[in-house]
C-alpha cells in the first residue's frame, strides 16, 4: 500500500517542523524567543470569552454553512468602514483563513490549472497548491526594492491558457509589502484583459503603518465581479485559536462553488462564531491601539537588526512579518545552530527560513522571516541574541 503523490509532495511548514526539537530544548531550561510564529501576544478581547460563556443553548446544533447571520451582518458593517459594499449573501464563513485558501483554489481551478503568485509567497499557498493539483506560477520580487511587483509586461508573459487567477497577499506575509495603486492597476488590467480572477488575501488589512493608504481589490468597481477576498479574525483580533475566517465575493457563480465546498463540512463552529460576533462590535480604538503597539515593535526590530553588519532589509509598511537578508550562506543551517548549539545566558531565538516562502532557492539561501509579535523589550533582546549568534556562527 502507498499514500497519494499529493500527500508525499507536501512538506511540513517551518512553523510546525521544529516543534519536536523545541520541546526537547525547553526541557533543558533554555529560553527561546519565538520570532517564527505569526501568533500575536495581544490579549484576545474579553468580549469574545464573555459571549461564549453566555451561550445557554441546550443543544449545540449545526448552523448555516454560510455562517450565522449576526456574524455576517457584523462583517458587512466592518467592510463599510473601508468603503467596501458587500451584502450578507456575499460572505461565507470558513474554518480560519486557511480553509478559505483551499476553497478558493478548488472552486476556481481544475487539476493543472495555474495561479500566478509572488516569489516569495505565503508558504501555505504552496502546500495547498500541491494538494489541489494547482500549479503556482511565481513572479520574482526582491528585498532590495521592497518586493515591488514586476513591470506589467513581465507579468503578462506568465499568463497562459491554463491561467485562472492571481493570488496576492496585501499587506504581505512574509514581506510586509503593501501594494500601491500602480501595482493594483496592473493586476486589475491584466485580470480584465485575460478574464482572470483575483484572489486577494487581506487578513492583515488593519496593520498598515506610517499613515500608508490601504487599497483593496474589493473596493474597485472595475474588478468587483472577479475578486475573491480571503479574510480572518485571527490577526486583527488576536484570536488565532478561534479559527474564524471568511470569504467574500460578488461573483455569484464563484460563491455557489465556494458554498458547495463549505457544505461538505456542514458548518463552522457555532461557539466560535458567537464569540466572533462581539469582535466585530468593538470600537475603532481597539484596532487603533493595537496598530500603535505593532508600529513600535516594527520600528524596534528594524532599528536593532540594522545595527548588525551585513543585514539587508527595508522597513515594511504592513503586517507584522519582515523578510531579512542575513550575512550567511545557509539560513536553515543557521537556524539549526540557533536551536542545537547556540546558548547565550541560557537563551536563544527561533526564526523562519526563507526557503519556506521561495520558489527560487538561490534567492532564499540567506533569507529569514522574522515575526515581530513580541513586546519591544523582548525584540531588543532577541536581536541581541541574533547578533551574538551570527558572530559565533561565522567563526564556526
N, C-alpha and C positions, 0 to 999 in steps of 0.2 A: 504494500500500500504506500501511496505517497500523497502529499498535500499539493495544493494548486501552485502553479507557477507564480500567480499573483501574490500569494502569501509569502512565497520564498523570496520574491523580488523586493519586498518591503523591508525596511530597516527600522530599528528602534530609534526614535528621536533622542537626541542628546539629553533632553530634559528627563528621560527615564533610564537611559542605558547605564548611567553611573550610580543608580540607586543602591544596588547591592554593595558596591565598593564604599559608598558614602556611609552606609550603616556600619560597616566594619571599622571605618576610620573613626566614627563618632564613639564607638565602644572604647577607643583608646583615650578618649577625653579631649582629643584635638578639636578645636572650634573651627568651623567652616563658615566663611562669609559667602552666602549664596547670591551670586550675580548672574546665575544661569537661568533662573526661572522668572517668567513674567507673572509672578504672584505678588500682587500688592500687599503691603502690610498695614494699609489704612483700615481701620475698623469698618466692618460691614455696618451700614446704618441700622440702628436699633429697631426701626420701624419694620424691617423685614422679619426679624425674630418675633416681634410682638404680634404681627399679623398671623404668622404660622402658629404661634402658641394659642391664639384665639380661635383657631378652627374648631368648631364643635360638631361637625358632620358625624353622624353615627356610622356611615359607610363611606369610605373613600372610593368614589366611583370614577370610571372613565369619563373624560370630558372631551369637548370638541377637538378634533385633530388640528383645527386651525389655531387653537388656543382659546382660553376663556375670554369672553367679551370684555370684561373690565380691563384686562391687561392690554388687549389690542386697542381699546379706546385710549388708554394711557399712552401707548406708543405713538398713536396718531397725533395726540396732543403734543407730545415731546417733539415730533418732527416739525410741527408748525413753528417752533422756535427757530428753525433753520430754513424757513420758507419752503418746506417740502410738503407737498399736499398728497398724502396717502389717505385712503379710506380703510375702514376696519377689515374689509374683504380683500385688501391688498397685502395684509400682514399674515404671516404664517409662523407660529412658534416652533422652535426646534430645541433639541437637547444640546444646548450650547451652540456657539458659532461653528464648531467643528462639524456637527451634523448638517448644518446649513451648507457647508462646502461640499459634502458628499451629495446632498440632494441636487445642488446646482450642477455639478459635473454629470450626474446620472440623468437629470431631466433634459439637459441641453445636448448631450453628446452620445453618439453610438461608439462602439469599440473602434479604436484607431483614429477617431476624430481628434482635432487639435485645438488647444487653447494657448494663446500667446500670453506669456508672463514675463516678469523681470528676472534677471540674474544679477544679484541674489534674490531669493524669493522666500516667503514664509514656508518653513520646512514641511508643514503638514500638507500643503498643496501637492508636493512631490509624491508623498505616500498615498494620498487619495487618488492621484492620477494613476499610479501603478495598480491600485486595487480596482479601479473602474475601467482600465484599459484605455485611458485617455492619454494622448501624447502632449506633453507640455513643450512649447517651443520658446526658448528663452531669448530675450533681448538684453544684451550685456549693458550693465551700468557700472560706474566706477566711483570709488571712495573719493578720489581727488577732486571730482566736481559735484560731490554731494549726492551721487546716484541719480543724476538727472536722466530722464528718458532720452533715448537716441533721437536723431532727426527723423521726421516723419517718413522720408524716403527710405531710410534704413528699416524702419518698422514695416513699411508696406511690402518690402521684399520678403518678409517672413510669412505673408499670407498666402495660403494655397487653397485648393478646392476642398480641403479637409478642415479648414479653419472654421470654428463655430463661435469663438468668443475671445475676448481679452479678459484676463483677471488681474486686477490691480488692488493693492492694499495701501490706503492712504488715510491717515498717517501710517507710515510703513513699519512693519516688523519683518526684517531685523534692522532696517536702515534709519528709521525716524524721518524718512522723506515725506514732505507734504507737497503734493503735485500742484503745479502752477496752472494758470489759465492756458498758457501756451501748450503745455503737455496734455491737458484735458481736451483742449480743442482738437489736437492732432488725433487723439484716440477716438473722440466722438466723430470726427470727419471720416476716419477710416472705417469705423463701425457702420456708418450710414452708407458709404460708398460700396462696401463689400457685404452689406446685410449681415452684420455680426452682432452678437450680444455683448454686453459689458457687465461682467461680474465685479461689483465694487464692494470690497471688504473695508468697512469703515468702523470697525469695532473700537478704534482709538480716536474717534471723532472729537471727543471732549478734551483731548490732550494736545493742544496747539499753543505754542509758545511765542513770545516776542511780539504779540499782537498780530501774528500772521493770520491772514484771511483763510478760512477753510472753505473749499469749494467741493460740492458733492455732485456726482453724476446724476443723482436722483433729483436734483433741483433744476436740471437742464430740460427744457421743453423739447429741444431738438432730438433728444435720445430717450425720452421717457418711456417709450414703448419697447425699449431693448435693454433696459437696466435691470439687473437682479442685485438687490442690495443685501449684503450679509452684515448682520449686527449681533450684539451680545450685551448682556448686563454685567458680564464678568469683570471687565476692567473699570468702566466708568463708575460702577457702584461697589467695587471691591467685593464682588460676590461670585468668585470663580467656582466655588463648590455648589452653587445653586443650579448650575447648568441650565440656564435660561438664555437661549439665543433666539434669533428670528430672521426670517427672510422678508423682503418687501419688493413687490413688483407691480407695475400697472399692466404688464403683458398678461392677458387672461389665459392664453394658451399655455404660457410658461407656468403660470400659477397653478393651473389644473394639473400639470405634470408634477410639479413640486408637491401639491396636496396629495396626489396618489402615493408618492413616496412616504409622506408623513402618515398616511392612513395605515401603512403596514406596521407601524409601531403604536397605532391607536392614539396615544396622546402623550404629551409632555407631562411630567409630574405635576399634579394639581397643587400639591403642597407648595412647591417652589414657585408656581405661578401666582398663588395667593400672596406670597411674600413679595414677589416682583411688582405686583400692582402698586404696593406702597412706595417702592423705589422710584417709580415714575411720577409720584406725587411730591417728591422732595423739591424744595425751592432751589433757585439757581445758586444760592450761597454755598450749598453743599459741593456742587461741581466746581464753583469758583475757588473755594478754599482748597480743594483737592489739587486743582491745577497749580495754584500758587506754591503748594508744597513740592510738587514734582518739578516745577521750574527751578526751585532751589537745588533739588537733587541733581537735575541735569547739569546746572552750572557747576556744582561741586565736583561731580565725577569728571567732567570735561576739563576743568581747570587743573585738577590733580593729575589726570592722565597726561596732559600736555607738558607736565614737568619731567616726564620720563623721556630720555633721549631716544629718538628713533620712532616714536609713536606718531601715527598719522590718523587724524580724524577731523571731521567737520561737525560742529555743534548741531545736533538735529533740531528740526523745527517742530517735531511732534512725537507722539507715542512715548514710551519710556524704555526704548532699546537704542543701542548705538553699535554700529559695526566699527571696529578699531583695527588698524593695521599695526602689528607689533614687530619689533626688530628681531624676528626669529624666522626659522625656515619651516617649522612644522608645528602648527598650533595644537594638534591633537597630542603630539608627544609632550609638548609643554604642559598641557592640562594633566596628563598622566603624572608628570613630575610634580605638579602642584598637589595632587592627591596622595601620591605614594611616597614622595621623598622630601618635599619642602615642609619646613616647620620653623616658624619664627615666633618665639614666645608662646608656643602651644597653639598657633593659629595658622590657617591657610585660607585660600579663596578659590571659588569654583566659577568658571566662565564657560561659555559655549563655543565649540569650534566652528569656524566659518564654513567648514565643509558641509555642515548640515543644511546650509542655505544656498549653496552654489551648485551650478551645473558644470561650470568651467573650473576644474580642480586647480589649474595653475593660478587662478585669481584668489583661491581660498586658503592656500597653504599657510599664510601668515596673518589670516583674519580671524577675529573672535567677536562674538556678540556679548555685550555687557548690558544687563538689565538693571537700571538704577531704581530699584524698588526698595532700597533700604534707607534708613534715616541718614542725614548728611554726615553725622559724625562716624557712622559705620562705613559710609562710602569713602571717607578720607582714610580710614584705617585699611580698608580693602585695597585702595590704590597704593598705599604704602607697601602693603604685602606684595602686590604685583611688582612694584619697582624692585624690591629686595629679591623676589623670586627670579625676576629676569636677570639680575646681576649674577645670581648663583647659577642659573641655568646656562648662561652664555659662557661662564668659566668652566662649567662641566663639559 
